[in-house]
C-alpha cells in the first residue's frame, strides 16, 4: 500500500487507514524507530503487558509430581526427630 506524505507544519506525515490501525492494535500512541533504512511503527505497550495472561497459560495442571524421590529414613529420623 502506498500512502502520500502530507505537509504538517514544517514536517510531513502519513494518514494510516483505520483498518490498518485496528489490525496493528494501535492505541493513542505508537512506538517509532528506524531499522535498516526502514521506519517501523508498532503499538506502544507497557513493559510487562500480557505477562499475567502468559503466566496463567503456563500453569501446569494441579497434579504435581515430586522431582526427587524421598530420601529413606535413617536412625536419626526414626528416634530423635520430632515435629
C-alpha positions in Angstrom: 0.0 0.0 0.0 1.3 3.4 -0.9 0.5 6.4 1.2 1.1 10.1 0.4 3.3 12.2 2.7 1.1 15.2 3.7 2.5 18.5 5.0 2.1 19.1 8.7 3.7 22.5 9.5 7.4 22.1 8.8 7.2 18.3 8.8 5.4 15.7 6.8 3.3 12.8 7.9 1.1 9.9 6.7 -2.5 9.1 7.4 -2.9 5.5 8.5 -6.2 3.9 7.4 -8.5 2.8 10.2 -8.3 -0.9 9.1 -4.5 -0.9 9.5 -4.8 0.8 12.9 -7.2 -1.9 14.1 -5.1 -4.8 12.6 -1.9 -3.5 14.3 -3.6 -2.8 17.6 -2.6 0.8 17.8 -3.9 2.9 20.6 -3.5 6.6 21.4 0.3 6.3 21.0 2.8 4.2 19.0 6.4 3.5 19.2 8.5 4.5 16.1 12.1 3.5 15.3 14.4 3.1 12.3 15.7 -0.4 11.4 17.9 -0.9 8.4 16.6 2.1 6.5 13.0 1.3 7.4 10.5 3.2 9.5 9.0 0.7 12.0 5.7 1.7 13.7 4.5 -0.6 16.4 1.9 -0.4 19.3 3.1 1.3 22.4 2.9 -1.4 25.1 3.7 -1.2 28.7 6.8 -3.1 29.9 5.1 -6.2 31.2 1.9 -6.1 29.2 0.5 -9.6 28.7 2.7 -11.3 31.2 -0.2 -12.1 33.5 -2.1 -13.9 30.8 1.1 -15.7 29.7 1.8 -16.9 33.3 -1.8 -18.1 33.7 -1.5 -20.0 30.4 1.8 -21.6 31.5 0.5 -23.0 34.8 0.8 -26.8 34.9 -2.3 -28.9 35.9 -2.9 -29.4 39.6 -1.2 -32.9 39.5 2.3 -32.0 40.8 4.9 -34.7 40.9 8.0 -34.7 43.1 11.1 -34.1 41.1 13.2 -36.3 43.5 12.3 -39.5 45.3 12.0 -39.0 49.1 15.2 -40.0 51.0 14.9 -43.1 53.0 14.6 -42.6 56.7 17.6 -43.1 58.9 18.1 -43.8 62.6 18.0 -40.1 63.4 14.7 -39.8 61.6 13.2 -42.8 63.5 14.4 -42.0 67.0 15.5 -38.4 67.5 13.5 -36.2 65.1 10.4 -34.5 66.5 7.9 -32.3 64.7 
